[in-house]
Amino acid sequence: MNKIKNTLFSNRPVTIDNNSLIMAIESSCDETACAIVRGGREVLANVVASQIKIHEEYGGVIPEIAAREHLEAINVVIDEAYKQAGVSGDKITAYAGTVGPGLVGCLLVGMNAAKTLALAYDKPFIGINHLNAHLAANFIDTDLEPPFVALLVSGGHTQIIKVNSYSDMQIIGETIDDAVGEAYDKVARLIGLPYPGGPKLDKLAQEGNPFAFKLPEAKVGEYDFSFSGLKTAALRLVKSFDGKELPLKDICASFQETVSSTLYKKVKHALEETAYSQVVLAGGVAANSEIRKKIFSLGDFGYKVYAPQMKYCTDNASMVASAAYFFENTFDNIDVEVFSRVK
């Protein structure tokens, strides 16, 4: 796979091929990350500075604090990435950065750092859509190639995507209200779990009875999702105990069973309708134990199932570098600006 990109100060072309080194920076929310990846699949360096401990006391990410923390960490993670990969800046073929969606102040830190490096070394700059990067996490250390059906589940997005080729992707279904990760965090909060609530809810659910409580599954479009009603039903269930001790494990397990079953049925239907033989799980919520288990069970029907390694599920820069290498719907203009919502 070869791409030809011009450098920034001249029309001197740069070929991006299997031996190319792409350095990428990710700073869309509360992780400052830098990675160097060869040929879109081989990770030479993967550095992540997490801010979870900082935001725990607030019960969520504070954008202004997150942006300041990115400024503190950005040079450290870049230097560490060069060190891990054993290369210098002039050996990098192209520089990439997440340009959206995400928190604008946070995105600006990482994107401007990547642009600066590209300008300093006269290399191409490649701007990346954060959601595409989550899909590309599945290319790391695998032989995955399109076409495939993808389930993208994160804190802000829930989508079923037909990936027909590296340049042709079609969203065929998405949430009409709360995203999966958002629903997890809200339910976790209402039952008293500390931030970040989603992973803690998942852990409790593994010890509970998934059929203890019948929770509603929204009837929406063929491939679309709705989780606001489920969140409300969980709230009513909690209130029904009227001060009595909550069966937390069973509530978590019942909630998780409803969510994971809904996702599973919609994805299976999409696979049957598209006749694609491969399915991909992506996004931060791809680390959820039950969602992962159900999607992998599609292998029993002959489908080839991919999901990123756990360290590549949550925000990281390796997936950004992989997206820069494989996907053609990138932002190659140095003048590109960050954006907070999906374009």
DRENTOR-226012 format. One record per residue (C-alpha): residue in three letters; x, y, z. Coordinates in steps of 0.5 Angstrom, whole numbers, padded with zeros to 4 digits, always signed. Layout:
# DRENTOR-226012
ALAXYZ ...
***
This chain:
# DRENTOR-226012
MET+0000+0000+0000 ASN+0003+0007-0002 LYS+0001+0014-0001 ILE+0004+0020-0004 LYS+0004+0026+0000 ASN+0007+0033-0001 THR+0012+0036+0005 LEU+0010+0043+0008 PHE+0015+0047+0005 SER+0016+0044-0002 ASN+0012+0040-0007 ARG+0018+0034-0006 PRO+0013+0028-0005 VAL+0014+0023+0001 THR+0012+0016+0000 ILE+0008+0013+0005 ASP+0009+0005+0005 ASN+0010-0001+0009 ASN+0017+0001+0012 SER+0014+0008+0014 LEU+0014+0011+0021 ILE+0008+0015+0023 MET+0009+0019+0029 ALA+0002+0021+0032 ILE-0001+0025+0038 GLU-0008+0024+0041 SER-0010+0029+0046 SER-0018+0029+0045 CYS-0020+0028+0052 ASP-0016+0026+0058 GLU-0010+0022+0056 THR-0004+0025+0053 ALA-0001+0020+0048 CYS+0004+0020+0043 ALA+0006+0014+0039 ILE+0011+0011+0033 VAL+0008+0006+0028 ARG+0011+0003+0022 GLY+0007+0001+0016 GLY+0000+0002+0020 ARG+0001-0004+0024 GLU+0008-0005+0028 VAL+0008-0001+0034 LEU+0015+0002+0036 ALA+0013+0007+0041 ASN+0006+0008+0045 VAL+0006+0013+0051 VAL+0000+0015+0055 ALA+0000+0020+0060 SER-0007+0019+0064 GLN-0011+0024+0068 ILE-0016+0020+0071 LYS-0013+0021+0078 ILE-0014+0028+0077 HIS-0021+0028+0075 GLU-0024+0023+0080 GLU-0025+0028+0085 TYR-0030+0032+0080 GLY-0033+0026+0078 GLY-0032+0027+0071 VAL-0027+0031+0066 ILE-0026+0038+0067 PRO-0024+0041+0060 GLU-0020+0047+0062 ILE-0016+0043+0067 ALA-0015+0037+0062 ALA-0012+0042+0057 ARG-0007+0045+0062 GLU-0005+0038+0064 HIS-0004+0036+0056 LEU+0001+0042+0056 GLU+0005+0040+0062 ALA+0005+0033+0059 ILE+0006+0034+0051 ASN+0013+0035+0051 VAL+0015+0029+0056 VAL+0011+0024+0052 ILE+0014+0026+0045 ASP+0021+0025+0048 GLU+0019+0018+0051 ALA+0016+0016+0044 TYR+0023+0018+0041 LYS+0026+0014+0046 GLN+0022+0008+0046 ALA+0023+0007+0038 GLY+0030+0009+0038 VAL+0029+0014+0032 SER+0030+0022+0032 GLY+0025+0027+0029 ASP+0028+0027+0022 LYS+0027+0019+0021 ILE+0019+0020+0022 THR+0016+0020+0015 ALA+0010+0024+0017 TYR+0007+0027+0023 ALA-0001+0026+0025 GLY-0005+0029+0030 THR-0013+0028+0032 VAL-0017+0034+0030 GLY-0024+0032+0033 PRO-0028+0030+0035 GLY-0027+0032+0042 LEU-0025+0038+0047 VAL-0023+0044+0043 GLY-0018+0046+0048 CYS-0015+0039+0049 LEU-0015+0038+0041 LEU-0011+0044+0040 VAL-0005+0042+0044 GLY-0004+0035+0041 MET-0006+0038+0034 ASN-0001+0044+0034 ALA+0005+0040+0037 ALA+0004+0035+0031 LYS+0004+0041+0026 THR+0010+0044+0029 LEU+0014+0038+0029 ALA+0012+0037+0021 LEU+0014+0044+0020 ALA+0020+0043+0023 TYR+0022+0037+0020 ASP+0019+0039+0013 LYS+0014+0033+0013 PRO+0007+0032+0012 PHE+0002+0033+0017 ILE-0004+0028+0017 GLY-0010+0030+0021 ILE-0015+0025+0024 ASN-0022+0024+0026 HIS-0022+0021+0033 LEU-0027+0016+0031 ASN-0024+0013+0025 ALA-0018+0012+0029 HIS-0022+0008+0034 LEU-0023+0003+0028 ALA-0016+0003+0026 ALA-0014+0000+0033 ASN-0016-0006+0030 PHE-0011-0006+0024 ILE-0005-0006+0030 ASP-0002-0013+0030 THR-0007-0016+0025 ASP-0008-0018+0018 LEU-0015-0014+0018 GLU-0017-0011+0011 PRO-0024-0008+0009 PRO-0029-0010+0008 PHE-0032-0011+0015 VAL-0038-0009+0019 ALA-0036-0005+0025 LEU-0039-0003+0032 LEU-0036+0003+0035 VAL-0038+0004+0042 SER-0035+0010+0046 GLY-0037+0015+0052 GLY-0040+0020+0046 HIS-0042+0015+0040 THR-0045+0009+0039 GLN-0045+0007+0031 ILE-0045+0001+0026 ILE-0041+0003+0021 LYS-0040-0001+0014 VAL-0033+0000+0012 ASN-0033-0002+0005 SER-0026+0000+0003 TYR-0020+0005+0006 SER-0024+0011+0003 ASP-0031+0009+0003 MET-0035+0008+0010 GLN-0042+0009+0011 ILE-0045+0010+0018 ILE-0052+0005+0018 GLY-0054+0006+0025 GLU-0053+0010+0031 THR-0056+0012+0038 ILE-0061+0017+0038 ASP-0060+0020+0045 ASP-0055+0017+0050 ALA-0048+0013+0047 VAL-0047+0007+0051 GLY-0041+0009+0055 GLU-0045+0015+0057 ALA-0051+0011+0059 TYR-0046+0007+0063 ASP-0043+0013+0067 LYS-0050+0016+0068 VAL-0052+0009+0071 ALA-0046+0008+0075 ARG-0047+0015+0078 LEU-0054+0014+0080 ILE-0052+0007+0084 GLY-0046+0011+0087 LEU-0040+0008+0084 PRO-0034+0013+0083 TYR-0031+0016+0077 PRO-0030+0013+0072 GLY-0036+0009+0073 GLY-0037+0005+0067 PRO-0031+0000+0068 LYS-0033-0001+0076 LEU-0040-0003+0073 ASP-0037-0008+0069 LYS-0033-0011+0074 LEU-0039-0011+0079 ALA-0044-0014+0073 GLN-0039-0020+0073 GLU-0041-0022+0080 GLY-0049-0021+0079 ASN-0055-0025+0076 PRO-0056-0022+0069 PHE-0063-0024+0069 ALA-0065-0022+0076 PHE-0069-0015+0073 LYS-0072-0015+0066 LEU-0070-0008+0064 PRO-0073-0005+0057 GLU-0070-0005+0050 ALA-0072+0001+0046 LYS-0075-0001+0039 VAL-0072+0004+0034 GLY-0070+0004+0027 GLU-0067-0002+0024 TYR-0060-0001+0026 ASP-0061+0005+0031 PHE-0060+0005+0039 SER-0063+0009+0044 PHE-0061+0008+0052 SER-0064+0014+0055 GLY-0070+0010+0057 LEU-0066+0004+0060 LYS-0063+0009+0064 THR-0069+0012+0066 ALA-0072+0005+0068 ALA-0065+0003+0072 LEU-0067+0010+0076 ARG-0074+0007+0077 LEU-0071+0001+0079 VAL-0066+0004+0084 LYS-0072+0008+0087 SER-0076+0002+0088 PHE-0072+0000+0094 ASP-0074+0006+0098 GLY-0068+0006+0102 LYS-0067-0001+0103 GLU-0060-0004+0101 LEU-0059-0004+0093 PRO-0057-0011+0090 LEU-0052-0007+0086 LYS-0049-0013+0083 ASP-0055-0016+0080 ILE-0057-0009+0078 CYS-0051-0008+0074 ALA-0051-0015+0071 SER-0058-0014+0069 PHE-0057-0007+0066 GLN-0050-0010+0062 GLU-0054-0016+0059 THR-0060-0011+0056 VAL-0054-0007+0053 SER-0050-0012+0051 SER-0056-0016+0048 THR-0058-0010+0044 LEU-0052-0009+0041 TYR-0051-0016+0039 LYS-0057-0017+0036 LYS-0056-0010+0032 VAL-0049-0012+0029 LYS-0052-0019+0028 HIS-0057-0017+0023 ALA-0052-0012+0020 LEU-0048-0018+0018 GLU-0053-0022+0015 GLU-0056-0016+0011 THR-0049-0014+0008 ALA-0046-0021+0007 TYR-0040-0019+0010 SER-0036-0024+0013 GLN-0032-0020+0018 VAL-0034-0016+0024 VAL-0030-0011+0028 LEU-0031-0008+0035 ALA-0028-0001+0037 GLY-0028+0005+0042 GLY-0027+0005+0049 VAL-0033+0001+0051 ALA-0030-0005+0047 ALA-0026-0006+0053 ASN-0033-0008+0057 SER-0033-0016+0058 GLU-0040-0018+0057 ILE-0040-0013+0050 ARG-0033-0016+0048 LYS-0036-0023+0050 LYS-0042-0023+0046 ILE-0039-0020+0040 PHE-0034-0025+0040 SER-0039-0030+0040 LEU-0041-0028+0033 GLY-0035-0033+0031 ASP-0040-0039+0032 PHE-0043-0037+0026 GLY-0037-0037+0022 TYR-0036-0029+0022 LYS-0028-0027+0023 VAL-0028-0022+0029 TYR-0023-0017+0031 ALA-0023-0013+0037 PRO-0017-0009+0039 GLN-0012-0011+0045 MET-0014-0007+0051 LYS-0009-0002+0051 TYR-0011+0000+0044 CYS-0019+0000+0046 THR-0018+0007+0050 ASP-0015+0013+0047 ASN-0008+0012+0045 ALA-0004+0015+0039 SER-0002+0008+0036 MET-0009+0008+0033 VAL-0008+0015+0030 ALA-0002+0013+0027 SER-0005+0007+0024 ALA-0011+0011+0021 ALA-0006+0016+0018 TYR-0003+0010+0015 PHE-0009+0006+0012 PHE-0015+0011+0011 GLU-0016+0016+0006 ASN-0021+0020+0009 THR-0016+0025+0013 PHE-0015+0032+0013 ASP-0008+0033+0010 ASN-0008+0041+0010 ILE-0004+0044+0015 ASP-0009+0049+0016 VAL-0014+0044+0018 GLU-0018+0046+0025 VAL-0020+0042+0031 PHE-0028+0041+0031 SER-0032+0038+0037 ARG-0037+0034+0034 VAL-0037+0029+0028 LYS-0037+0032+0021 
***
